[in-house]
Amino acid sequence: MLGDVTIDLTNPRSMPPNIGVQAYAIGRDVEVLVRPGTRVELSGRANSDHLNNEVADIAVTDHDHVIKITGHTFLGDVTVRSVEAKS
């Protein structure tokens, strides 16, 4: 609530096939980083449409994992980006 938050899901030790994330951006931003090939379902309530899914669409049969993000914003953004894992 008092600063920006980054949730990095690009290089976990283990990850279940389905993950649920509740993201609340109040006055700041929440950024969720996922690896390529991850299917993202972003829903929720956005004040002035500040829910941003920048991940390429993946066919239902072509995905490794599904991350379901429920975002709520008020003077902030919830953004999902696809990035390569750090080595």
Buried (B, 14 or more C-beta within 10 A) or exposed (E): EEEEBEBBBBEEEEBEEEBEBEBBBEEBBBBBBBBEEBBBEBEBEBBEEBBBBEBEEBEEEEBEBBBBBBBBBEEBBBBBBBEEEEE
